Amino acid sequence: MNQTTYDYLIVGAGLYGSVAANELKKKGKKCLVIDKREHIAGNIYTENIEAINVHKYGAHIFHTSDKKIWNYINQFAEFNNYINSPVAIYKDELYNLPFNMNTFSKMWGIRTPQEAKEMIAKQVSESGIKEPKNLEEQGLSLVGRDVFEKLVKGYTEKQWGRDCKDLPSFIIKRLPVRFTYDNNYFNDRYQGIPIGGYTAIIEKMLEGIDVQLNTDFFEFHKSHPDIATTIIYTGMIDEYYNYQFGALEYRSVRFETETLDCDNYQGNAVVNYTDREVPYTRIIEHKHFEFGTQEKTVISKEYSSEWTVGMEPYYPVNDERNSALYQKYKELADKEEHIIFGGRLGHYKYYDMDKVIAAALDDVSKLI
C-alpha cells in the first residue's frame, strides 16, 4: 500500500468505528478502516445461512428510548417490529421473562398482582437478609427463594463461572419485577431488528470508505507509522499499551451453531436455560428475529467461558479491581494527542448498541 496519508485510521469495523467513519466522511475527512477479522460489522455481524440472517456473535436486538438515535440508525435500514420476549426453561418448567405476572402465575398458581407481591414479600422476609454480602444474598433479598433459585442462580453461575456466594452483590443491583402480564423484555420506546440483518447497515455506513480486512493493527502500524494524522482505536485499551499494568478481565462466549432440518425448533428467538446442569446458557433460533418461514432453521447454543489473552473478549468484568486497572490505562489514554479510544473494548464498558452510536457521534462532534 502506498503511504497515502489519511486524516483518520480507524481500528475496528464494528458499530463504533463504522459510525465514526461515516460521520467523518460526511465532514470531508479521509478515513481508512482496518479490522483483524475477515469481515466488517464486528460483533453485530450477521451471516446468511439458508436465507436466515444468523447473528454470529450472539443475539443483537436494537432498542432505545432516544428518538435521535432511532432516526439515525433508520437511515441505514428498515426495522421490523420484533419485540424481545425471551422464555426460560428450568428443568421441565417453562417461564416467561422478564419476571412478570405470567412468571408468577406459572410458579405459584396465582392470578393477581397483590398475591404476587405478598408471595415475594413473604419469601424476602423469610430470607432474613438485611445487608447482602454476596450475589446469592442480594438475589434472595430482592425476589425471594423461588424466583432466585429457579431463574437467577443457575444462569448467573454459568454466566460468571462462579458460585453465586462467591460473586459480589453489586452485580445485581436490582432484578426487574413487573406486576403486569407483559412479556416485552425492554422498556424502551423503540425496538426491532433490521430487515436483512446488521451487516447491511455497516456496509452502507462504510460506502466510499477505504476498508482493509484481515489486518492486525500492531503489524500494520509498524510498517505504516505515518499513514494517518489521528487514530481511532476500538480494540482493547490494555492491549494497546501492551498490558503494562496487567490484563483487564472479560468473560468470553463460545457458540455452537447448527442448521436443523425442521422449520421451527423452539418457537421463540431466545430461550434461556437457567438450570446449572445444562451446560449452555441459552439457545438462539435466528429465524424468529425476522419472522422467518424458511423450511430449515439455524440455532446457536451459547456457552459462557473464562477469558484469557488471545481469546475473543465479550463482557468486561467491571468489578473494583478491573475498574481501578482500567483507570490506570485511561490516564495514559487521556494524555494522547492523536489517539481516541472508543467502543466496548476501548472504554472497557458493556454498551448497548444505541449507546455505542451515541458515544461515537459524541466523540466525532468533539473532533470536528
N, C-alpha and C positions, 0 to 999 in steps of 0.2 A: 504494500500500500504506500502511495506517495505520502510525504509529510504534509498533507493538506492540513491547514490549521482550521480547527472548528472553534466556535465560541464555547461550546459545551461538549464534554464527553460524559455521556450518561451511562452509568454502570448498572445494568439490570433493565430488562424489557418487560417488567411486571407492570402493575397498575400505576404505582407512583412514578416510575421512570417514564412511562408512556404518556401520562397526563402532563408531566413536566416538559417532555419533548414536544408534544402537541402545542402547548401554550407558548413555548419559546419560539417555535417555528412561526406561529401566528404573529409574533412580535419581531419577525425578521432575523432571528438568530439561527446560526447554522449548527446543527447537532449531529453527533454520531452516537448511536445507541449500541452498546455491546452487551452480550449475555453469554454466560458459560454454557447454558443449556442449548439443545439443538432446536428449540422452538421459542417463540415470543410468548408473552402473556403470564410468565411466572407461574404462581400457584393458582391463578384463575383459568389456566389453560384448559380448554375443552377439546376433546378429540372425537371425531366422528367414527363411531363403530356401529355397524348395522343400522345406519341412518339415525343413530341416537347420539346426542351430544353428551359425551361422558366427561364428568368432572374429574380429571386425572389426579388432582391433589386434594380430594375431599370436596364435600358439598359447599357450594358458594351460593347463598341466597341474598340477593340485593335488597336491603331495607334501609330506609332513612326517614327522619322527620324533617329534614332540611330541603325545602322546596327548590332552593337554588341548585343543590347537588343533584336532586332528582331531574331537574330540567337539563342540567349539564350532561349527565350520563345518557339521557334520552336523545341527545344529538347523534349518538353513535349506534343506537339500536332501538328497536321497538320491544317493549317489555310486555310479557303476558301477565295474567292476574293470579299467578301461583301464590298460595298462602301456605307458609310453613306450619304444618300441623303434625309433628312427629308423634309416634307411639312408642311405648316402652314395653318390653317383654321381660317379666321376672318369672323364672321357672316356667309354669304353664299358664301364667296370668298375663293379661294384656291391659295396659293402661294408657289413657291419653296424657300428653304433655302439652303445655306446662301444667303443673298441679292445679287442677280446676274441679268444678263440681262433677264432671264426668269421672275424673280420677277417684274422688272421694265416694261417689255413689257406688262405683265398682268395688272399692276397697272395703266399705263399711255397710253397704246396703241402705244408704240414707238418701234423702231427696233434697233437703233444704239447706241453704247457706248457714242457718243458725245451728243445725245439727252438726255440720262440718266444723264450724268454729268451736263448738263445745267439745267435740271429739279431739281436735288438735290441742285446745287449751288444757284438756284433761291429761293428755299424754305429755305435754310440755311440763305441766305441773308435777306429774309423776317422776319425770326425769330428775327433778330436784336440782337442776344445774342453774346456778346464778351467774357464775363467771367462767365461761367456757375456756378450757386450757388447750384444746386441740380441735381439729375439724369435726371429729365424731361428736364431741360435746356441743359444739356450735350447732351442728345439724339437728341433734336431738332437742336443743333448746329453742330451735326455730319452728320445726314441723312435727316434733314428736316421733315415737319409735317406728310406727308402721310405714309412714312415708319415707323416713330416713333409711330404714333397713331394706325396704324393697326397691326404692327408686333412686337413692343417692349413694349409699355406701359402696356397693359393688362397682358401680360405674366409675365413681371417683377413684377408687383404689386401682382400677385398671388404667384409668387416665393418667394417674401420677406414679403408678408403680410402687406405691407405699400404702401401708395400713392407715386408715383414717385417724387412728390415735397418734400416728407419727407425723401427721400433716398439721401445719399451723392453722388456727381457727380463721385467720383473715381471708383465706382462700374463698370461703363462702360468707361474705359479709351479710348476704340476705339470700333467701330462697323465694322466688316469686310464687305467691299463693293467690289464686283467684277464686272468688266465690261466685263465679258465673259458669255457664255451660259453653264457654268459648274456647275453642282449641287453637286459635291463632297464637303462635309462639311469640311473635314480636308485637310490641305496642306501637311500632312506627306507622305513620300515616301512609307511606309509600312502600310498596313491596312487589317483587316479581322476579322473573328470570328472563334474561334477554332471549328473544326468539332467535334461534340459530346459534346460541352459545356465546361464551365470553371471548373466545379467540377472535371472532369477527370484530368485536369492539376495539380490541388492541390493534388489529390490522388497520382499521380506519384511523385510529389515533396516530399511527406511525406512517401513514401515507406520505410519500415525498420526503421521508427522513432516512438517512443512511443507517442501516442496521447490519451488524455483523454478529452472527451466532457462533456457537462452539468456540468462544473466545474467552480465555482466562484473563481477567483484568491485570493481575500482577505481572504476567509474562508480557502482555500487550504493552503495559505502561513502561516496562523496562526498555522495550525496543522503540516505543513512540512517546518519549517523555514530554515532548512539546506539542502533542497533537491538538491540544485544546487549552484555552485560557483558563477554564473552570471545569472542575469535575463534580458531577452529582453522583454520589455513591450510595447505592441501595443495598449493598452487601452487609455482612456482619461487621459492626464497628470494631470489635475486638480483633477480628482477623486483619482488618486494615492496618491496625497498629501491632500486628504480629504477636498478639496475645501477651503483650509485655507485662500486664498486671494479672494475667491468668485468663482462662476462657470463661465467658458467660455461659450459663446453663440453659438448655432448651429441653423440651420433650419432642420426640420425633414420632412420626406415624408411618406405618407400613400398610400398603393397600394390596389386597388380593382381588383382582378384577377378573370376572369370568362372564362369558356370553352363554346364556341358557336358551335351550330350545323350547321356551314357552313364552306366552305373550304377557304374563303378569305373575311375578314371583311372590311379592309380599303385599301388594295392594296399596303401598304408600312409598313415597320417596325416601323417607328417613325412619328407620326402626332401630331404637336403642336396645341393647341387651344389658340389663342392669344387674344381672346375676354374676357374681365374681367367677363362677365356674366356667362360664362361656368366655373363651379367650379374646374374642373381638369386642369392641365397644359398640359398634353399630354396623348395620348393612344399609347401603345406599342403593336404591333402584332408580337409575338415572332417567329413564324414560318418563317417569311421573312428574319430573320438573317441567316438562313441556307437554304433558297430557298425551303422551305418545301412544299410537295404536299399531306400532310395528309388530310383526309376527314373532320376533325374538326379543329378549330383554338382556340388559347388561347390569350386573350387580357388583358392588365393591364392598368387601369386608375390611373394616379398619381396625388395626392393631396398634395400640399406643406402645411406645418403647422408650427406653433410656436413650439419650443422645450422647454421642462422642464426636470430637472434632473430625470432620470429613463426612459426617452424615448430613442428611437434609434437616435443617432446623425448622421446627414448626411453631411451637408455643414457648415464648420466653417464660422462664421461671422467675417471676418478679417477686422473689422473697427479699428479705432485708439484705442478705449477703450479696445477692446479684445486683440489687438496686444500688448498693454502695459501690460495687465494682463498676457498674455502668457509669456512675457519676465521674469516676476517675477517667474513663475513656472520653466522656462528654467534655470534660475540662480540656483535654487535648484537642478535641474537635472544635471547640469554641475558639481556639487560638488560630485555626487555619483560615487563611485569607482566600484561598481558591478552591476549597473543597466544601461541598454541602452534603451532609449525611441525611438520608431520608428513608421513609418506609419502615416496615415492621422490624427489619434487621438493623437498619441504620439508627433507629430510635430505641431499639430493644423494648418493643411495646406491642402488645396484641392490638391490632387495629381491625375494626370492621371496614368493609370496602368504602363506605361513604366517608369515613374519617380519613382514609388514605387519600381519597380525591381532595377533600378539604385541605389536608396538610400540604399536598403537592401544589394546589392552587395558591395557597397562602405563601409558601416558600418562593414560588416563582414571582409572585407580585412584589415580594421584598427584593428580589434580584434586579427587577427591571425598574 
